[in-house]
Amino acid sequence: MVVPKIAPLQRTVTEHLQGARNAASGQFQKSELGRRLSERAQSSTKVQTMTEEEKRLIAQLEGTATPTPPKK
């Protein structure tokens, strides 16, 4: 059977790929483009805020709040 022989090889390949991925990610984050994109992503998440209606609906969907009628 071939399957047991593949498992150790698969683990080895995955470990090497993870190391390469981490190295590439680190280089990208150190680059000017990486810093700009990171700053832009962080600022866009700060701008997005939910309205009270959205918060109420999410709480109802999650079952953490009692239903309240919407304000007119």
C-alpha positions in Angstrom: 0.0 0.0 0.0 1.4 3.4 -1.0 -0.6 5.7 1.4 1.6 5.1 4.6 4.7 6.0 2.6 3.2 9.3 1.4 2.3 10.7 4.9 5.9 11.5 6.0 6.7 13.0 2.6 3.6 15.1 2.7 4.5 16.4 6.2 8.0 17.3 5.0 6.8 19.2 2.0 4.2 21.0 4.1 6.8 22.1 6.6 9.1 23.5 3.9 6.2 25.3 2.2 5.1 26.8 5.4 8.6 28.1 6.0 8.8 29.6 2.5 5.3 31.2 3.0 6.3 32.8 6.3 9.5 34.2 4.8 7.7 35.6 1.8 5.0 37.1 4.1 7.7 38.7 6.3 9.5 40.2 3.2 6.2 41.6 1.9 5.3 43.2 5.3 8.7 44.9 5.4 8.2 46.3 1.9 6.7 49.7 1.3 3.7 48.3 -0.6 3.1 45.8 2.3 3.1 48.6 4.8 0.8 50.8 2.8 -1.7 48.0 2.2 -1.6 47.0 5.9 -2.2 50.6 7.0 -5.0 51.0 4.5 -6.7 47.8 5.7 -6.4 48.8 9.3 -7.9 52.3 8.6 -10.8 50.8 6.6 -11.8 48.6 9.5 -11.8 51.5 11.8 -14.1 53.5 9.6 -16.7 50.7 9.3 -19.1 50.9 12.3 -22.4 49.3 12.7 -25.6 51.2 13.2 -27.8 50.4 16.2 -30.2 48.7 13.9 -27.5 46.4 12.5 -26.2 45.6 16.0 -29.8 44.7 17.1 -30.3 42.5 14.1 -27.0 40.6 14.7 -27.8 40.2 18.3 -31.2 38.7 17.4 -29.7 36.3 14.9 -27.1 35.1 17.4 -29.8 34.8 20.0 -28.1 37.1 22.5 -30.8 39.7 22.7 -34.5 39.9 23.0 -36.4 41.2 20.0 -37.2 44.9 20.2 -39.4 46.7 17.7 -37.6 49.0 15.3 -37.8 52.7 15.9 -40.0 54.6 13.5 
